[in-house]
Amino acid sequence: MGAPKDILDLVGAVTSDAEAVAVATVVRSVRARAAPAGARAVIAADGFTGWLTGAAAREAFRTAKKTLEDGRPRLLRTRMKTGAVDLLVEPLLPRPTLVISGATPVAVALADLARRLGFFVTVCASANSHAGFAEADRLVNGFRPPDDLCGDLYLVVAIQGEGEAAALSAMARLPARYLAVVGPRRRLAALKRSLARAGVAPPVLDTIRSPAGLDIGAVTPEEIALSIVADMVATRRRGQRLPSK
């Protein structure tokens, strides 16, 4: 990560470089001139940029790691030689990336709904079908995912016919949090046998979901897309929700 001119430059860069950072803000300062109220800093894995120093900076850096692991903000008090500061450390997470392989009606509905729910949507399909994905963030010619994917990955194969096995084989080799195939469970069994012959490890094969999505009785493409997005959101938010009182 390069050194930005100010803290807003660094925060803005998160949306483009797929890097999660934490923002630390002094919400209250008690006789701590080195860390006045309103002082802020951005903390990334490779460094610290902003206007916190001393004990406040060290405590913010330690807390940022926990915040980025579970996605929960934290409010803490740090005592210094001259006073104390209350720090709010918040996670700033990049948009998760959804890669859809295919141009079926389910793929079209999924791309539209997932983007509205905050996913960065990449569609891998033949160029002559790209017009149906006007709202996608990125269009790739062909069914295979691009080589430059990074960050929080969610992968869905929605192909009918030729190209399904090759697309799933390529996706199964990526470090994804979610990998699903749209279609009946019996077809997945044949695909898994093909992947096993191609060298895909059994632990990865066991993570492939089919039929894709939660069981909500979905029938139409839009309903199936809804079930898939709900499943992805559940996967993404697992462990982030605050316990109920």
Number of C-alpha atoms within 10 A of each C-alpha: 12 6 11 13 9 12 16 12 11 21 19 11 15 17 15 9 12 17 19 21 25 28 23 30 25 24 18 18 20 15 14 17 12 18 28 18 17 14 18 22 26 27 27 19 14 7 11 18 18 18 18 21 14 10 17 22 22 14 18 27 22 11 22 26 17 16 20 20 12 14 21 16 18 16 14 14 16 16 14 16 8 10 14 19 25 19 27 20 28 21 23 20 17 20 21 19 23 27 27 29 28 26 24 17 16 21 26 24 20 26 27 18 18 22 20 12 12 14 25 21 26 23 28 25 25 15 11 9 15 18 10 15 20 12 15 19 15 14 22 17 15 16 24 23 22 16 8 5 14 14 17 20 20 24 25 26 27 26 24 12 8 9 17 18 18 15 22 26 21 16 22 20 12 17 16 18 14 18 25 24 24 23 16 11 13 10 13 20 13 11 18 20 12 15 21 14 10 10 10 17 13 11 8 17 19 9 14 19 18 19 18 24 22 19 11 11 9 15 9 12 16 18 17 25 27 21 20 25 23 17 16 25 15 12 13 16 11 11 13 12 10 7 6 4 3
